[in-house]
Amino acid sequence: MSFPAPTANASLDTLPDEARVWVYATDRELAPDEQEAIVERMQPFFDKWQSHGRRVTGAAAVLYGRFVVLAATLESGDISGCGIDASVQALEPLGSELGFGFCNPLDVQYRTGEGSIVSVDRLQFKEAAHRGLVNADTEVANPDVRTLGALRKNGLLVRAGDSWHARVFDLN
């Protein structure tokens, strides 16, 4: 899977498979210029990002116009909770500046029959399954992706029947 390149620091394509990944769903589809603005506006943060005094190499991309992906690697060790919090604090204001919000992490994002990606709470997804609007073949966002290698191998959108959604929402 190839990712859009940030303007500097590192591209997701240049980071190793072991890089940690955080995915944040937006409450609406972002226009191409908004996607570019996110990548560009995160750059100053990436240029100085540290975790317990150690340099973090990071990159951002927007996938499917709906998911902001932050990826990062640290030469030795894991990125601390404080380092992760710092990335969230750098990202969150961009929503206000650009006029979008971030979805609740417990929401389900899926591709509709028309091809758009929507975000709904779990009760709404369960109701959609009951009404036959979603099924085992519906593409859903995989919130369990933790590394760039997993994202490259499996993608962000997976078949619901091959994910936890099948079990929780009785999709098989």
Secondary structure as GFF3:
##gff-version 3
##sequence-region A 1 172
A	DSSP	three_ten_helix	12	14	.	.	.	ID=ss1
A	DSSP	beta_strand	20	25	.	.	.	ID=ss2
A	DSSP	alpha_helix	32	48	.	.	.	ID=ss3
A	DSSP	beta_strand	50	51	.	.	.	ID=ss4
A	DSSP	beta_strand	54	63	.	.	.	ID=ss5
A	DSSP	beta_strand	67	74	.	.	.	ID=ss6
A	DSSP	alpha_helix	81	98	.	.	.	ID=ss7
A	DSSP	beta_strand	108	111	.	.	.	ID=ss8
A	DSSP	beta_strand	117	120	.	.	.	ID=ss9
A	DSSP	alpha_helix	122	130	.	.	.	ID=ss10
A	DSSP	beta_strand	139	141	.	.	.	ID=ss11
A	DSSP	alpha_helix	148	154	.	.	.	ID=ss12
A	DSSP	beta_strand	157	159	.	.	.	ID=ss13
A	DSSP	three_ten_helix	160	162	.	.	.	ID=ss14
A	DSSP	alpha_helix	164	168	.	.	.	ID=ss15
###
